[in-house]
Amino acid sequence: MARMHWVGFSFLTLALVGCVPQEKYNAARLALEAANERLASADRKAEAAAREADAYKKQLDLLAANSGNQSGLVTNLTQQLTELSARYADLDAKYQNSLNSKGEVVVLPAPLNDALTAFANANPDLVDFDSSKGIVKFKSDVTFNLGSAEVRPEARNAIAQFAQILNSAAAAGYELQVAGHTDSTRVNNPATVKAGHHDNWYLSSHRAIAVGKELQAQRVDPKRIAVVGYADQHPVATNGTEAGRAANRRVEVLILPTQVRSGGSDTAAAPGETAAPRAAAAPRRGAPLNKDSTAGAAVDRGPVDNK
């Protein structure tokens, strides 16, 4: 009986002794799992921090690289602006000199002057010629469609005749300046803006370029040609009347009393590419008058809707 009590006590003791290590084991295991989780969380945060640091480094490197590129770009653009400003100043000086020349000054040789006079007389609706200044003026309302910088077919034919005179022996050595002008009415037609003529500066420049391209297409040496747009800054008449505004809308070709200086030659240049001519569109009856419209020029209607 005593032995049975001892055996039972032994089993109870073993059971009690065995329960303590299991509890400690469970507690240790839970602590270990918690520590592992904290470690994994710390690893994830460290990896995220490393990725963020790497992203910041890449951004800094990119900014540094772009800073160098932008600095070079700004320098290049500044140099181009300086060159263009100098060229514009030279063109404007030549233009002003031509405008300020007096009637008694002989600008062009007599054969050339006579040929240009005959040309203007043959195209009175399209061209005016100021013999005292050597300026041939193409009227924009006839030279271009409404809101367009594309030369109309009839004007293209006249420019071809003009180019023959410019390529003649009497004129082949002279420099040419093509200057576009508009009236003071603002460009506000969405179709005109969509075509790239955002304001009168663009429109005057684009029309000057168009005439210059037509001259090149007719074998006028491009080395002789400069183009410039003056918008509404050099009016020849009041902008308070339709007749005055029509006179201000023009493209002038100045035959400068200076010889071609760089690479000039009497040899004609190869013709450039030109766009296929389009039929001129007539204004609709009852439509608002456009600043390029010739209709109603004799009647002052005030400023009208622009191209």
C-alpha positions as CSV (number, residue, x, y, z in Angstrom):
1,M,0.0,0.0,0.0
2,A,2.8,2.3,0.9
3,R,4.6,1.4,-2.4
4,M,1.4,2.3,-4.3
5,H,1.4,5.7,-2.7
6,W,5.0,6.3,-3.5
7,V,4.4,5.3,-7.1
8,G,1.5,7.6,-7.4
9,F,3.4,10.4,-5.8
10,S,6.3,9.8,-8.3
11,F,3.9,10.0,-11.2
12,L,2.4,13.2,-9.8
13,T,5.9,14.6,-9.3
14,L,6.9,13.7,-12.8
15,A,3.8,15.2,-14.2
16,L,4.3,18.4,-12.2
17,V,8.0,18.6,-13.2
18,G,7.0,17.9,-16.9
19,C,4.4,20.7,-17.0
20,V,6.9,23.5,-16.1
21,P,9.3,23.1,-19.0
22,Q,6.4,22.9,-21.5
23,E,5.0,26.2,-20.3
24,K,8.4,27.8,-20.5
25,Y,8.8,26.4,-23.9
26,N,5.6,27.8,-25.0
27,A,6.4,31.2,-23.6
28,A,9.9,31.1,-25.2
29,R,8.4,30.1,-28.5
30,L,5.9,33.0,-28.3
31,A,8.7,35.4,-27.4
32,L,10.8,34.1,-30.2
33,E,8.0,34.4,-32.7
34,A,7.3,38.0,-31.6
35,A,11.1,38.7,-31.9
36,N,11.1,37.2,-35.4
37,E,8.1,39.3,-36.3
38,R,9.8,42.4,-35.0
39,L,13.0,41.6,-36.8
40,A,11.1,40.9,-40.1
41,S,9.2,44.2,-39.6
42,A,12.5,46.0,-39.1
43,D,14.0,44.3,-42.2
44,R,11.0,45.4,-44.2
45,K,11.4,49.0,-42.9
46,A,15.1,48.9,-43.7
47,E,14.5,47.7,-47.2
48,A,11.8,50.4,-47.7
49,A,14.2,53.0,-46.4
50,A,17.0,51.7,-48.7
51,R,14.7,51.8,-51.7
52,E,13.5,55.3,-50.8
53,A,17.1,56.5,-50.3
54,D,18.0,54.9,-53.7
55,A,15.1,56.7,-55.3
56,Y,16.2,60.0,-53.8
57,K,19.7,59.4,-55.0
58,K,18.4,58.8,-58.5
59,Q,16.3,61.9,-58.4
60,L,19.3,63.9,-57.2
61,D,21.5,62.4,-60.0
62,L,18.8,63.2,-62.5
63,L,18.4,66.8,-61.3
64,A,22.2,67.2,-61.4
65,A,22.3,65.9,-65.0
66,N,19.4,68.0,-66.1
67,S,20.8,71.0,-64.4
68,G,23.9,70.7,-66.6
69,N,21.8,70.1,-69.7
70,Q,19.5,73.1,-68.9
71,S,22.5,75.3,-68.3
72,G,23.9,74.3,-71.6
73,L,20.5,74.8,-73.3
74,V,20.1,78.2,-71.7
75,T,23.6,79.2,-72.9
76,N,22.8,78.0,-76.4
77,L,19.4,79.7,-76.6
78,T,20.9,82.9,-75.3
79,Q,23.6,82.8,-78.0
80,Q,21.0,82.2,-80.6
81,L,18.8,85.1,-79.3
82,T,21.8,87.4,-79.4
83,E,22.6,86.4,-83.0
84,L,18.9,86.8,-84.0
85,S,18.7,90.2,-82.3
86,A,21.8,91.4,-84.1
87,R,20.4,90.2,-87.4
88,Y,17.1,91.8,-86.8
89,A,18.7,95.0,-85.9
90,D,20.7,94.9,-89.1
91,L,17.5,94.2,-91.2
92,D,15.6,96.9,-89.4
93,A,18.4,99.4,-90.0
94,K,18.3,98.6,-93.7
95,Y,14.6,98.9,-93.8
96,Q,14.6,102.2,-92.0
97,N,17.3,103.5,-94.4
98,S,15.2,102.6,-97.4
99,L,12.1,104.2,-95.9
100,N,14.0,107.4,-95.1
101,S,15.6,107.8,-98.5
102,K,14.5,110.9,-100.4
103,G,12.9,110.9,-103.8
104,E,15.8,112.6,-105.4
105,V,18.2,109.8,-104.4
106,V,18.7,107.3,-107.3
107,V,18.3,103.9,-105.6
108,L,18.2,101.6,-108.6
109,P,19.7,101.6,-112.1
110,A,17.4,103.0,-114.7
111,P,16.8,99.6,-116.6
112,L,15.8,98.0,-113.3
113,N,13.6,100.9,-112.3
114,D,11.9,100.9,-115.7
115,A,11.3,97.1,-115.5
116,L,9.7,97.3,-112.1
117,T,7.6,100.3,-113.1
118,A,6.2,98.3,-116.0
119,F,5.6,95.3,-113.8
120,A,3.6,97.4,-111.3
121,N,1.6,99.0,-114.1
122,A,0.8,95.5,-115.5
123,N,-0.5,94.4,-112.1
124,P,-2.2,97.4,-110.5
125,D,-4.6,95.4,-108.3
126,L,-1.8,93.4,-106.8
127,V,1.4,95.5,-106.8
128,D,2.6,99.0,-106.0
129,F,6.1,100.2,-106.7
130,D,7.8,103.0,-104.9
131,S,10.7,103.9,-107.3
132,S,12.2,106.5,-104.9
133,K,12.8,103.7,-102.3
134,G,13.1,100.6,-104.4
135,I,10.1,99.0,-102.7
136,V,7.7,96.6,-104.4
137,K,4.5,96.2,-102.3
138,F,2.3,93.2,-102.7
139,K,-1.2,93.9,-101.3
140,S,-2.1,91.2,-98.8
141,D,-5.8,91.2,-99.6
142,V,-5.0,90.0,-103.1
143,T,-1.9,88.0,-102.5
144,F,-3.4,85.8,-99.8
145,N,-6.7,84.1,-99.0
146,L,-8.5,85.2,-95.8
147,G,-6.6,84.2,-92.7
148,S,-3.9,82.4,-94.8
149,A,-0.2,82.7,-95.5
150,E,-0.5,80.7,-98.7
151,V,0.1,82.6,-101.8
152,R,-2.9,82.7,-104.2
153,P,-2.4,81.4,-107.8
154,E,-2.8,84.8,-109.4
155,A,-0.2,86.3,-107.0
156,R,2.1,83.4,-107.6
157,N,2.1,84.1,-111.4
158,A,2.9,87.8,-110.7
159,I,5.7,86.8,-108.3
160,A,7.1,84.6,-111.1
161,Q,7.3,87.7,-113.4
162,F,8.8,89.7,-110.6
163,A,11.5,87.0,-110.1
164,Q,12.5,87.2,-113.7
165,I,13.3,90.9,-113.1
166,L,15.2,90.1,-110.0
167,N,17.3,87.5,-111.8
168,S,18.1,89.9,-114.6
169,A,21.6,91.3,-115.0
170,A,20.5,94.7,-113.7
171,A,19.3,93.3,-110.4
172,A,21.0,89.9,-109.8
173,G,23.6,91.3,-107.4
174,Y,21.2,93.2,-105.1
175,E,20.1,92.0,-101.7
176,L,16.4,91.6,-101.0
177,Q,14.4,92.1,-97.9
178,V,10.9,90.7,-97.7
179,A,8.9,92.5,-95.0
180,G,5.4,91.5,-93.9
181,H,3.0,94.0,-92.4
182,T,-0.6,93.8,-91.0
183,D,-3.1,96.3,-89.8
184,S,-3.8,96.8,-86.1
185,T,-6.9,94.5,-85.8
186,R,-6.1,91.5,-83.6
187,V,-6.1,87.9,-84.8
188,N,-9.1,86.2,-83.1
189,N,-10.4,83.7,-85.6
190,P,-9.9,80.2,-84.1
191,A,-9.2,78.7,-87.6
192,T,-6.4,81.3,-88.2
193,V,-4.8,80.6,-84.8
194,K,-5.1,76.9,-85.4
195,A,-3.2,77.4,-88.7
196,G,-0.3,78.8,-86.7
197,H,-0.9,82.5,-87.2
198,H,-1.3,83.2,-83.4
199,D,-1.1,87.0,-83.7
200,N,-0.1,89.7,-86.2
201,W,3.6,89.1,-85.6
202,Y,3.2,85.5,-86.7
203,L,0.9,86.4,-89.6
204,S,3.2,89.1,-90.9
205,S,6.3,86.8,-90.6
206,H,4.6,83.8,-92.2
207,R,3.4,85.9,-95.2
208,A,6.9,87.3,-95.7
209,I,8.3,83.8,-95.6
210,A,5.7,82.6,-98.1
211,V,6.7,85.3,-100.6
212,G,10.4,84.6,-100.0
213,K,9.8,80.9,-100.7
214,E,8.0,81.8,-103.9
215,L,11.0,83.9,-105.0
216,Q,13.3,81.0,-104.2
217,A,11.0,78.6,-106.2
218,Q,11.6,81.0,-109.1
219,R,15.3,80.6,-108.9
220,V,16.1,83.7,-106.9
221,D,19.3,82.9,-105.0
222,P,18.3,82.4,-101.3
223,K,21.6,84.1,-100.3
224,R,20.1,87.3,-101.4
225,I,16.8,87.0,-99.4
226,A,16.1,88.1,-95.8
227,V,12.6,87.9,-94.3
228,V,11.1,89.8,-91.4
229,G,7.7,90.4,-89.9
230,Y,6.7,93.8,-88.5
231,A,3.0,93.1,-87.5
232,D,1.3,96.4,-87.3
233,Q,4.3,98.5,-86.2
234,H,4.9,100.3,-89.5
235,P,1.6,101.5,-90.8
236,V,1.5,103.5,-94.0
237,A,-2.1,104.7,-93.4
238,T,-4.6,105.1,-90.6
239,N,-6.0,102.0,-89.1
240,G,-9.2,104.0,-88.4
241,T,-10.7,103.2,-91.9
242,E,-11.1,100.1,-93.9
243,A,-9.2,101.7,-96.8
244,G,-6.3,102.5,-94.4
245,R,-6.3,99.0,-92.9
246,A,-6.2,97.5,-96.4
247,A,-3.2,99.6,-97.3
248,N,-1.4,98.5,-94.1
249,R,-1.9,94.8,-95.0
250,R,1.0,94.3,-97.3
251,V,4.2,92.4,-98.0
252,E,7.1,94.6,-99.2
253,V,10.1,93.5,-101.1
254,L,12.9,96.0,-100.7
255,I,15.6,95.9,-103.3
256,L,18.5,97.1,-101.2
257,P,21.3,99.2,-102.8
258,T,23.9,96.8,-101.4
259,Q,25.6,93.9,-103.2
260,V,25.3,90.3,-101.9
261,R,28.3,89.9,-99.6
262,S,28.6,86.2,-98.7
263,G,28.7,83.7,-101.5
264,G,26.7,86.0,-103.8
265,S,26.5,84.9,-107.4
266,D,24.7,85.7,-110.6
267,T,24.0,82.0,-110.9
268,A,20.5,81.1,-110.1
269,A,19.7,78.8,-107.2
270,A,17.8,75.6,-107.5
271,P,14.1,76.0,-107.1
272,G,12.6,75.1,-103.7
273,E,9.5,73.1,-103.1
274,T,6.2,74.8,-103.2
275,A,2.8,73.7,-102.1
276,A,0.2,72.9,-104.8
277,P,-2.0,76.0,-105.5
278,R,-5.5,76.1,-104.1
279,A,-8.4,77.9,-105.6
280,A,-9.0,81.3,-103.9
281,A,-12.1,81.2,-101.7
282,A,-14.5,84.0,-102.2
283,P,-16.1,85.6,-99.1
284,R,-19.6,84.5,-98.4
285,R,-22.3,87.1,-98.9
286,G,-23.4,88.5,-95.6
287,A,-20.4,87.1,-93.8
288,P,-18.6,89.5,-91.5
289,L,-15.8,91.3,-93.3
290,N,-12.4,90.0,-92.5
291,K,-9.3,92.2,-92.1
292,D,-8.0,90.7,-95.4
293,S,-11.2,91.2,-97.3
294,T,-11.2,93.8,-100.1
295,A,-15.0,94.0,-100.2
296,G,-16.3,97.3,-99.0
297,A,-12.9,98.9,-99.0
298,A,-14.4,102.2,-100.1
299,V,-16.8,102.3,-97.2
300,D,-15.5,102.7,-93.7
301,R,-17.2,100.0,-91.5
302,G,-14.8,100.3,-88.6
303,P,-12.6,97.5,-87.3
304,V,-13.9,94.2,-88.4
305,D,-13.5,90.6,-87.3
306,N,-10.0,89.5,-87.8
307,K,-8.7,86.4,-89.7
